[in-house]
Amino acid sequence: MNCYDRIHNLGGIIMFNIGIIGCGKISQVRHIPEYVQNPDARLAGFFDLNKDRAKELAVRYGGKAFDSYEGLLADREIDAVSVCVANNVHAEITVAALKAGKHVLCEKPMAMSLKECEDMVRASKETGCFLMIGHNQRLAKAHAEARKLIESGLIGDIITFKTNFAHSGPETWSIDPGQNVWFFDKKKAVMGAMADLGIHKTDLIQYLTGSRVAEVIGYLGTLDKRDASGSLIGVDDNAICIYKMENGCIGTMTASWTCYGAEDNSTILYGTKGVMKIYSDPAHSIVVELKGGEKICYDLDKIQTNDNQTKSGVIDLFMDCLVHNTPPEISGEEALAAMKAVFAAVESSETGKSVKIS
């Protein structure tokens, strides 16, 4: 089925009907409230394996609770969906949604294998439906401004970089908190900190440098996190990678669930004319230190944390694509490039060798 262009006129206001597939924490703190705030969106359907949860949300926000995601996708009144389920079924549900004629906003990580990612991109192309992946880091004000400053040549050519995303883990983040969260279940999550946090910073460094990862040396390991039985969890709680970019610059990407202090979501870029520090100084969003000694500070925003959720911009961007019928900047194809680096890091960790990305 080709993606059909259909909008709904409610009292003179044109709106898109949105379905939520997976009603856990990310849906409840980001997708649902941001759709509610967007004037072009109307929440029309909910599905969750916990049927009571879906019913409660339907009562609270309007719309219908469905007994299966297939039932939700079969409803022709629903124009687009947010896919907010466990990692292992991202591809299955996204491809089904696209083939059912729905535009899709899928949470990261895109999927769990290169083939699954490629299947998602192919389905989007074949149906004409938009596929967007929730890489919200590039939408943060300081990151968007940093890219402009880098493109202007403020710090010259980037030589090296380091980018980190580290917090204390997803145990308290899940809608069902504790040591048995699905994030720790290898069958559902497949990967750990690398897929949860590393994909964000991989996409971000490609966005900031304007270059894609060409070669990876990676280490993914389980160093500290334990499940309720006391055994080490089945997925990585730390990932440390060396990325060589296509333009020649080299840097490190660190993702960690074992940062038991303040959350670290910083990026530092070392250029031929100076250094740019993003979200590394608590007082300033961006600090630029130029070669001649000049220091420039930019105060734009505070980075979003698990404990301080602010508007991500992801939903507004998705809705803007639907309203203006323009492909998303953070498309499935764009996300696929970052996922290739993630899969290369996994391969490198398993083989002990550097991996080049074709």
N, C-alpha and C positions, 0 to 999 in steps of 0.2 A: 504494500500500500504506500503510495506517495504521501508525503506530508501535506495535509490540506490546510489552506489558509482560512481560518475561521475565527471571528471575534464576536463578542457578545455585547449588545447594546443594552445596558441596564439604566433606565431613566435618563437616557441621553449621554451616559458615560460609557465609552468603549473599554471593555475589560477582557482579560484572558483568564480562563478557568484553569486553576493549578491543582495538580494532584501531588500529594506527599506520600512517597513510598519509603517507609522506615520512619518511625516517629520517636526516635531516641533523642539523646541530648543535643546533637548538632541540629536536628530539626527544630527542637523546642527553644533553643537559645539563639539560633541564627536564621534558618530558613523561614519558619512560620512567622515570627515577629517582623521580619523584614518584608515578607510578602504583605502582611497586614498593613504596613506603613506605606507600601507602594500603591499609588492610585490606579495603576493599570492591572493589578492582580486581584483575583478573587479566589480564595481557598474553596475548592469544590469537592475534594476527595482525599481520604486518608486510608492507608493500609499499614498495618504492623502485625508481626507475628503475635504480639500481645494485643488481642482484639479489643480488650477493654480500654487499652491506651488509645487506640484509634477512635473508639466510640466517644471517649471523653473529649478528645480534641475536636471531633465533629460537632459535638454539642456546644463546645466553647466558641468555635470559630465559624460554625455553619458548614454546610456540605454534607457529604455522606461517608460513612465508614464502610469499607469493603472487606469481604472475607478473604480475598486473594488479590495479589497484584495484577493477575490476569483479568480479574473482574474490573478493576479500576481502569486498566488500559483499554478494555472493551467499551468503556463509556465514551461515546463520541462527543459528549459535551466538554470533556477535558482536553485542553489544548496543549498543555506542557506539564512536565513532572520534575520534581526533585527526587533524585535517587540517593537516599541516605541510609543505606543498609550496610551490612558487614562487607568487608572487602571482597570476599570470595564470590559474591553474587552480583557485583557491580556490572560486569560484562553481560551476564545472562539477562538481567532486568533491563539494562540500557538498550541492548540490541532489540529486545522484545518491544520496548517502548517506541523506539524509532520506527520499527516495522509497523507498529500500530498507529503511526501518524502523529506521534507526540514529539515536540521539542523536548530536549533533555538537559537538565543541569545535574551532573553527577558529582558527588563528593570525591575528593582525592582519597587514596591513590586511584588513578584511573582504572586499573585492572591488575591482575596478578600474573599475567604472562604477556609476552610481546604479541603473540597470536590474538589474545583476547583484545588487546588495545587496537590492533589492526582491524579486527572484526568490527569494533565499535566505530572506528573512523569510516570503514567501508559502508556500514549500514547508514551512517549519516549522509554520505555522498549519494548512495543509491536512492534514499527516500526524500532527500532534499530537506530533511529536518535538521535543525541546529543541534549540535552537541557541544556543550560547554563544561569544563571541569573546574571545580571550586578552588583554584589556586589564588587565594585572596592576598597573599603577601605582596604581589606586584601592585595591588590596589591601595596599599597603605600610602599615605600622603608623602612620607619621607622617601619611600622607595621610588615613587613616581617622580618626585623632584630630583632625587639623586640621579636617575637615568638622564634627565634633561641636562643636569650639570655635567655629567660625564660626556654626553654627546656634544656639549659646548666646548669641551677640551679643557675644562677647569683644572683637572689633575693630570692632564696629558694622557698618554697611552698607559693602560693598566698592565702592570708587570706581574704582580701577585695579588692574592686576596685570601681572606679567611672569613667564612660565614658559619654561624652557629645557631642551632635551635635546641635548647636544652631546658627541660623542666622535670618535675619529680615523678612524672608518669601519669597514665590515664586512669588509675584506680579510682580516683575521686571525680573524674570527669564523666564517666559513663552514667547513663540513666539508671543503671543497676550497679552501683559502686561496690568495690571490694576486690579481693585478690583473684576472683574468678571472672573478671570482665572478659568480654569476647576479644578484646585487644590482645590478650595473652594466649588465646586459643589459636594454635597454628592452623587448624582446619578452616577457621573463619577469617583470621587476620592474614595468614600466610607469611607476612613479614611484620616486624615490630616498629622500632623507632625509625628505621629507614623509610618505611612506607608512610608512617604517620607524620613525621617531622622532616625527614631528609628530602622527600619529594618537594616540599615547600621551598627549601633553600636551593635545591637543584634548579627548579624553575626560576627562582629569583636571580641566581647568579647568571643564568643565560639571559634573562631580561635586562639586568644591569650592564653586563659586558657587551650585549648585542652579538654574542657568539655562543655557539653550542658546544657541549662537552664532546671532546674527540677521543679522549683516552682516560681510563679510570684505574686507579689502584685503590682497592677497598678492603676494609675490615669490618665485618658485622659480627658481633658477639653478644653473649648473655653473661653479664658480669655480676649482677646483684639481684635483679627482680625474681621474686619467688611467688608461687601460687599458694593457695590455701593449705596445700599438703606440705609445704615447705620445700618443694622441689623448684629448681630453676625453671622459669617459664620457657615455653617452646619456641619463642621468637626472640629476635635481637633486642636488647635494651640499650645498646650503643652501636653507632655506626660512624666510622671515621674514614673519609675518602680523600684522596688526592685527585683533583680534576685538572687535566690539561685541556684547554679550550682550543677551538679551531683557529683562533687568532694568535695563539702562541702563549698567552698568559697562563699561569699555573697557580692553583690555590688549594685550600683545604675546606671541606664541608664536614661539619660534625653535627650529628643528631644524637640526643641522649635523653633517656627517661630516668637518669640517676643524678640529676642536678637538685640536690636537697637544700638549695638556697634560693635566692632570687632567680626568676626565670631569665634565661639569656637568649635573646633573639637578635643578635648583633651581626653586622657585616662590616668588614674593614677592607678597603681597596687601596693598594699601594701603586701610585702612578709615577710617571716620569717627571711630573711637575709638583706632586704633593700627595697627601694621604687624605682619604675620605672615610670618616667613621660614622656609621649609621646605627642608631639605637644602641650605642655603646656607652654614651654619656647620659646619665639620668636627667641632666638639666637641659639638654639640647637634642633635637631629633637627628640633626646632621652636624658634624664638626669637620671642617676642612682645614688642614694644616699645609700651607704651601711651602715650596722649597725655599723661598726667601724669608720665611719666618712669619708671614701673615697668617692669622687665624680668623676663619669666618664661621659663624654659628647660625644655624637655621632652626627656628622653633616652629614646628608645624603641627605635631600631634604626639601622642604617646602610643607606643606599640600595644596592640591588643594582647592580653594574656588570658590564660584559663580562668583566672580569678577576676578579671576585669574585661568582660565582653563588651565590645563596642560595635557599631554598625560596620559590617565587613565591606559593603559595596558590591558584593557578588550578586545579590538578588537584583539590585537596581541595574547592574550591567546586563544581566540576563534579560530582564524585562525590557530594557532599552533596545536590545537586539530584536525582541519579538515585535515591539511597537513599530520600529523603523524597518523591520525586515532586513536587517544587516547581520552577516555572520559574526559570531563572537570573537573577540580578540583572543580569549583563552579557549580556543577551540580544541576539539579532540586531537586534531593533527598537531597543534602546538604542544599540547600536553604529552603527546607520544614521544616527542624529542627528549623531554625530561625523563620519561619512564625508561627510555633506552639506556640512559645513564644509570638509573637505579638498578636495572637488570644487569648491567655491566659490573656494577659494584658487587652485586650478589655473586656473580660468576668469579670475579677477582678474589673475593673472600674465600670462596670454595676451592679455587685452584691455586691460590697463592701467586698468581701472575697478573700483570697489567693486562687490561682488555681494551682494545681499540673498538670504537663504535663506527660502523659503516654508515 
